[in-house]
């Protein structure tokens, strides 16, 4: 390797820039970087002589074109010409200045771009949901093609392994609801209604929401990271080469695993929440086990339990969809992987809250 160097000489047709050495990112020394200052303010055409150039990459071509772009008579021919033509686009590109924009115009421009991205994301999610529905129907019609070992493994990692944290979190949520209810209702002289408050809140809302949010942070991120890392390592491309459908092999088992395990986790969360509320009521109000559970059975209808459980399949589908969709959207770098994992968690939590609110409005209108 030799350092990049240049020589400027005059000819009958104009100025000739003779380049020598290796014009690559590893060999661009101070002399090469002075080329722009040497040609600053020069008039007339400049011709390039690359006969003495060893190695040439985009960094060297960029330095040369940046210095002579106003006076260059013609791009070189051959492979070097292709390289210069490629770099020429970057040299000539003008970055739009936003400094002249008013803050109001920039504000509305950001809103417009955000709406456009949201619309594109909604369209992609609709396409993904449609394909998922078709593949689920195919899996139901041809269950022998389902990867049962992968399904059981994901049920274990996404469901069974999540059972302890689901139980603990719902236990404390039930305890907090009972504690707040005890303090408030005791001041009104109706502390006995704490039992009804705990039952309705846990069965109808909190157990479902807490379980869904925990799975969104745990399973959706895991699905996106697993599928995204496989895409980065070109494992998904290898699956397609050998004739395996990545959607059927990777997405369907994860969706079915959550559809099976989330009702079980939610039921365990409901039981833990009721126990947490009972222990607080027993400690604060002296409501014994016989009284607590007898009043729970009398005042809390079983409909509240089914209202909560009716949301579970929809939430499980949304969580699995968000994780798998963003995993398949990962590109070839780690930054993309991190962004898609974050988007999977945020999107799934947003959808959980939104769908729960829609269910609440529907059941309120139906008086359920």
C-alpha positions as CSV (number, residue, x, y, z in Angstrom):
1,X,0.0,0.0,0.0
2,X,1.2,3.5,-0.8
3,X,-0.2,6.8,0.4
4,X,-2.6,8.8,-1.9
5,X,-0.9,11.6,-3.8
6,X,-1.7,13.9,-6.6
7,X,0.0,16.2,-9.2
8,X,-1.6,19.0,-11.1
9,X,-0.2,19.9,-14.5
10,X,-1.4,22.1,-17.4
11,X,-1.9,20.7,-20.9
12,X,-3.1,22.1,-24.2
13,X,-6.7,21.1,-23.4
14,X,-6.8,22.3,-19.8
15,X,-5.8,21.1,-16.4
16,X,-4.8,17.5,-15.7
17,X,-5.1,16.0,-12.2
18,X,-2.8,13.0,-11.9
19,X,-3.6,10.7,-9.1
20,X,-1.2,8.1,-7.7
21,X,-1.1,5.6,-4.8
22,X,-4.0,4.1,-3.1
23,X,-7.0,6.4,-2.8
24,X,-8.9,4.3,-0.2
25,X,-10.2,5.1,3.3
26,X,-7.0,3.6,4.9
27,X,-4.6,5.7,2.8
28,X,-6.1,9.1,2.6
29,X,-3.5,11.3,4.3
30,X,-3.2,15.0,4.8
31,X,-1.8,15.5,1.3
32,X,-4.9,13.9,-0.3
33,X,-7.2,16.0,1.9
34,X,-5.5,19.2,0.7
35,X,-6.7,18.5,-2.8
36,X,-9.8,20.7,-2.3
37,X,-7.7,23.6,-1.1
38,X,-5.3,23.3,-4.1
39,X,-8.2,23.5,-6.6
40,X,-10.3,26.1,-4.8
41,X,-11.2,28.9,-7.1
42,X,-9.7,27.1,-10.1
43,X,-11.1,28.0,-13.6
44,X,-11.4,25.9,-16.7
45,X,-11.9,22.2,-17.1
46,X,-10.1,19.5,-15.2
47,X,-9.3,16.0,-16.5
48,X,-8.5,13.0,-14.4
49,X,-5.6,10.7,-14.9
50,X,-6.0,7.5,-13.0
51,X,-3.2,5.5,-14.6
52,X,-1.0,5.5,-11.5
53,X,-3.8,4.8,-9.0
54,X,-3.5,1.5,-7.1
55,X,-6.7,1.0,-5.0
56,X,-9.7,3.2,-5.2
57,X,-12.8,3.1,-3.0
58,X,-15.8,5.3,-2.4
59,X,-14.0,7.4,0.2
60,X,-11.2,8.2,-2.3
61,X,-13.7,8.9,-5.1
62,X,-15.7,11.2,-2.8
63,X,-12.6,13.3,-1.9
64,X,-11.7,13.7,-5.6
65,X,-15.2,14.5,-6.8
66,X,-15.7,16.9,-3.9
67,X,-12.6,18.8,-5.0
68,X,-13.2,18.9,-8.8
69,X,-17.0,18.6,-9.2
70,X,-17.4,22.1,-10.6
71,X,-14.6,21.8,-13.2
72,X,-14.5,18.1,-14.1
73,X,-14.8,17.6,-17.8
74,X,-16.0,14.0,-17.8
75,X,-16.1,11.0,-15.5
76,X,-13.5,8.3,-16.1
77,X,-14.4,5.2,-18.0
78,X,-14.4,1.5,-16.9
79,X,-14.8,0.2,-13.4
80,X,-13.5,3.5,-11.9
81,X,-16.1,5.3,-13.9
82,X,-18.9,3.2,-12.4
83,X,-17.5,4.0,-8.9
84,X,-17.3,7.7,-9.6
85,X,-20.9,7.7,-11.0
86,X,-22.1,6.0,-7.9
87,X,-20.4,8.5,-5.6
88,X,-21.5,11.4,-7.8
89,X,-25.1,11.0,-6.6
90,X,-24.0,11.5,-3.0
91,X,-21.8,14.5,-3.9
92,X,-24.6,16.2,-5.8
93,X,-27.3,15.4,-3.3
94,X,-28.7,18.5,-1.6
95,X,-30.0,18.1,1.9
96,X,-33.1,20.2,2.4
97,X,-32.6,22.9,5.0
98,X,-35.3,23.1,7.7
99,X,-33.9,26.1,9.4
100,X,-36.0,28.4,7.2
101,X,-39.2,26.6,8.2
102,X,-41.4,28.1,10.8
103,X,-42.0,26.1,14.0
104,X,-45.7,25.9,13.2
105,X,-45.0,24.4,9.7
106,X,-42.5,22.0,11.2
107,X,-45.0,21.0,13.9
108,X,-47.8,20.2,11.4
109,X,-45.3,18.4,9.1
110,X,-44.3,16.1,12.0
111,X,-48.0,15.4,12.6
112,X,-48.5,14.5,9.0
113,X,-45.5,12.2,8.9
114,X,-46.7,10.5,12.1
115,X,-50.2,10.0,10.7
116,X,-48.7,8.6,7.5
117,X,-46.5,6.1,9.5
118,X,-49.5,5.2,11.7
119,X,-51.6,4.5,8.6
120,X,-48.9,2.4,7.0
121,X,-48.5,0.4,10.3
122,X,-52.2,-0.2,10.5
123,X,-52.3,-1.4,6.9
124,X,-49.4,-3.8,7.5
125,X,-51.1,-5.1,10.7
126,X,-54.3,-5.7,8.7
127,X,-52.4,-7.6,6.0
128,X,-50.6,-9.7,8.7
129,X,-53.9,-10.4,10.5
130,X,-55.5,-11.6,7.2
131,X,-52.6,-13.9,6.5
132,X,-52.6,-15.2,10.0
133,X,-56.3,-16.0,9.8
134,X,-55.7,-18.0,6.6
135,X,-52.8,-19.9,8.1
136,X,-54.8,-20.7,11.2
137,X,-57.6,-22.2,9.1
138,X,-55.0,-24.2,7.2
139,X,-53.5,-25.4,10.5
140,X,-57.0,-26.5,11.7
141,X,-57.7,-28.3,8.4
142,X,-54.2,-30.0,8.4
143,X,-53.2,-30.4,12.1
144,X,-50.6,-33.0,11.2
145,X,-48.5,-30.3,9.6
146,X,-48.3,-28.3,12.8
147,X,-45.0,-28.3,14.6
148,X,-46.1,-29.8,17.8
149,X,-42.7,-29.9,19.5
150,X,-42.2,-26.2,18.9
151,X,-45.8,-25.5,20.1
152,X,-45.2,-27.3,23.4
153,X,-41.8,-25.6,23.9
154,X,-43.3,-22.2,23.4
155,X,-46.2,-23.0,25.7
156,X,-43.6,-23.8,28.4
157,X,-41.4,-20.7,27.9
158,X,-44.2,-18.2,27.2
159,X,-46.8,-19.7,29.6
160,X,-45.5,-22.0,32.3
161,X,-42.4,-19.9,33.0
162,X,-44.5,-16.8,33.2
163,X,-46.8,-18.3,35.9
164,X,-44.8,-17.1,39.0
165,X,-44.6,-13.5,38.0
166,X,-48.3,-13.4,36.9
167,X,-49.4,-14.9,40.3
168,X,-47.2,-12.5,42.3
169,X,-48.3,-9.4,40.5
170,X,-52.0,-10.2,40.6
171,X,-51.7,-11.1,44.3
172,X,-50.3,-7.6,45.1
173,X,-52.9,-5.9,42.8
174,X,-55.7,-7.7,44.7
175,X,-54.1,-6.7,48.0
176,X,-53.8,-3.0,46.9
177,X,-57.4,-2.9,45.7
178,X,-58.6,-4.4,49.0
179,X,-56.4,-1.9,51.0
180,X,-57.7,1.1,49.1
181,X,-61.3,-0.2,49.3
182,X,-61.0,-0.8,53.0
183,X,-59.8,2.7,53.8
184,X,-62.4,4.3,51.6
185,X,-65.5,2.2,52.4
186,X,-64.7,2.0,56.2
187,X,-64.9,5.8,56.3
188,X,-68.4,5.5,54.8
189,X,-69.4,2.8,57.2
190,X,-69.8,0.1,54.5
191,X,-66.5,-1.7,54.8
192,X,-68.2,-5.0,54.1
193,X,-68.5,-4.0,50.4
194,X,-64.8,-4.4,50.1
195,X,-65.4,-8.1,49.2
196,X,-67.6,-7.1,46.3
197,X,-65.1,-4.4,45.1
198,X,-62.2,-6.9,45.1
199,X,-64.3,-9.6,43.3
200,X,-65.6,-7.3,40.5
201,X,-62.3,-5.5,40.0
202,X,-60.1,-8.6,39.9
203,X,-62.5,-10.8,37.8
204,X,-63.6,-8.2,35.3
205,X,-60.5,-6.0,34.8
206,X,-57.3,-6.2,36.7
207,X,-56.4,-9.9,36.3
208,X,-56.9,-9.7,32.6
209,X,-55.0,-6.4,32.2
210,X,-52.1,-7.3,34.4
211,X,-51.6,-10.7,32.8
212,X,-51.8,-9.2,29.3
213,X,-49.3,-6.4,30.1
214,X,-46.9,-8.9,31.6
215,X,-47.1,-11.1,28.6
216,X,-46.7,-8.1,26.3
217,X,-43.5,-7.2,28.0
218,X,-42.3,-10.8,28.3
219,X,-43.6,-12.8,25.4
220,X,-44.1,-10.1,22.7
221,X,-40.5,-8.9,23.2
222,X,-39.3,-12.5,23.2
223,X,-41.1,-13.4,20.0
224,X,-39.8,-10.3,18.2
225,X,-36.2,-10.9,19.4
226,X,-36.3,-14.6,18.5
227,X,-37.7,-14.1,15.0
228,X,-35.6,-10.9,14.4
229,X,-32.3,-12.6,15.3
230,X,-33.2,-15.5,13.0
231,X,-33.8,-13.1,10.2
232,X,-30.5,-11.3,10.9
233,X,-28.7,-14.6,10.8
234,X,-30.4,-15.5,7.5
235,X,-32.0,-18.5,9.1
236,X,-35.4,-17.5,7.7
237,X,-33.9,-17.3,4.2
238,X,-32.4,-20.8,4.7
239,X,-35.9,-22.1,5.7
240,X,-37.4,-20.7,2.5
241,X,-34.6,-22.3,0.4
242,X,-35.4,-25.8,1.8
243,X,-39.1,-25.3,1.3
244,X,-40.3,-24.4,4.8
245,X,-42.8,-21.6,5.2
246,X,-41.4,-19.3,7.9
247,X,-44.9,-17.9,8.7
248,X,-46.3,-21.4,9.3
249,X,-43.2,-22.6,11.1
250,X,-42.6,-19.5,13.4
251,X,-45.8,-17.5,13.7
252,X,-48.5,-20.2,14.0
253,X,-47.0,-22.1,17.0
254,X,-46.5,-18.8,18.9
255,X,-50.0,-17.6,18.3
256,X,-51.5,-21.0,19.3
257,X,-49.3,-21.2,22.4
258,X,-50.6,-17.8,23.7
259,X,-54.2,-18.7,22.8
260,X,-53.8,-21.9,24.9
261,X,-51.8,-20.5,27.8
262,X,-53.1,-17.0,28.4
263,X,-56.6,-18.2,29.7
264,X,-54.7,-20.5,32.2
265,X,-52.5,-17.6,33.3
266,X,-55.5,-15.3,33.6
267,X,-57.4,-17.8,35.7
268,X,-54.3,-18.2,38.0
269,X,-54.1,-14.4,38.2
270,X,-57.7,-14.1,39.2
271,X,-57.2,-16.7,42.0
272,X,-54.1,-14.9,43.2
273,X,-55.9,-11.5,43.2
274,X,-58.8,-12.8,45.2
275,X,-56.4,-14.4,47.7
276,X,-54.5,-11.1,48.0
277,X,-57.7,-9.2,48.6
278,X,-58.9,-11.7,51.1
279,X,-55.7,-11.6,53.2
280,X,-55.9,-7.8,53.4
281,X,-59.6,-7.8,54.3
282,X,-58.9,-10.4,57.0
283,X,-56.0,-8.4,58.4
284,X,-57.7,-5.0,58.2
285,X,-61.3,-5.8,58.8
286,X,-61.3,-9.2,60.5
287,X,-63.3,-10.8,57.7
288,X,-62.7,-14.5,58.1
289,X,-62.4,-17.0,55.2
290,X,-66.0,-18.3,55.6
291,X,-67.5,-14.9,55.6
292,X,-65.3,-13.5,52.8
293,X,-65.9,-16.3,50.3
294,X,-69.6,-16.7,51.2
295,X,-70.2,-13.0,50.5
296,X,-68.1,-13.2,47.4
297,X,-70.3,-16.0,46.1
298,X,-73.5,-14.0,47.0
299,X,-72.6,-10.6,45.7
300,X,-70.3,-11.2,42.8
301,X,-72.0,-12.8,39.8
302,X,-70.3,-15.4,37.7
303,X,-70.9,-13.1,34.7
304,X,-68.0,-10.9,35.9
305,X,-65.7,-13.9,35.6
306,X,-66.9,-14.7,32.0
307,X,-66.7,-11.0,31.0
308,X,-63.0,-11.0,32.0
309,X,-62.3,-14.4,30.3
310,X,-64.0,-13.3,27.1
311,X,-61.3,-10.7,26.5
312,X,-58.4,-13.2,26.9
313,X,-58.4,-14.8,23.4
314,X,-58.5,-11.4,21.7
315,X,-55.6,-10.1,23.8
316,X,-53.6,-13.2,23.3
317,X,-54.0,-12.9,19.5
318,X,-52.9,-9.2,19.6
319,X,-49.9,-9.9,21.8
320,X,-48.6,-12.7,19.6
321,X,-49.3,-10.8,16.4
322,X,-47.4,-7.7,17.6
323,X,-44.4,-9.8,18.6
324,X,-44.2,-11.9,15.4
325,X,-45.0,-9.1,13.0
326,X,-42.2,-6.9,14.3
327,X,-39.9,-9.8,14.4
328,X,-40.4,-10.4,10.7
329,X,-39.9,-6.7,10.1
330,X,-36.3,-6.7,11.4
331,X,-33.7,-5.8,8.9
332,X,-30.0,-6.7,8.9
333,X,-28.7,-4.7,11.8
334,X,-28.9,-4.7,15.6
335,X,-30.4,-1.2,15.7
336,X,-33.4,-2.4,13.7
337,X,-33.7,-5.4,16.1
338,X,-33.8,-3.1,19.1
339,X,-36.3,-0.8,17.5
340,X,-38.7,-3.6,16.5
341,X,-38.6,-5.2,19.9
342,X,-39.4,-1.9,21.5
343,X,-42.2,-1.3,19.0
344,X,-43.6,-4.8,19.6
345,X,-44.0,-4.2,23.4
346,X,-45.4,-0.6,23.0
347,X,-47.9,-1.7,20.3
348,X,-49.1,-4.7,22.2
349,X,-49.6,-2.7,25.5
350,X,-51.4,0.0,23.5
351,X,-53.7,-2.5,21.9
352,X,-54.4,-4.2,25.2
353,X,-55.6,-1.0,26.8
354,X,-57.5,0.0,23.7
355,X,-59.3,-3.3,23.3
356,X,-60.1,-3.5,27.0
357,X,-61.7,0.0,26.8
358,X,-63.8,-1.1,23.8
359,X,-64.9,-4.2,25.6
360,X,-65.9,-2.1,28.6
361,X,-68.0,0.2,26.4
362,X,-69.7,-2.8,24.7
363,X,-70.5,-4.6,27.9
364,X,-71.8,-1.3,29.4
365,X,-74.2,-0.8,26.5
366,X,-75.3,-4.5,26.8
367,X,-75.8,-4.1,30.6
368,X,-73.6,-7.1,31.3
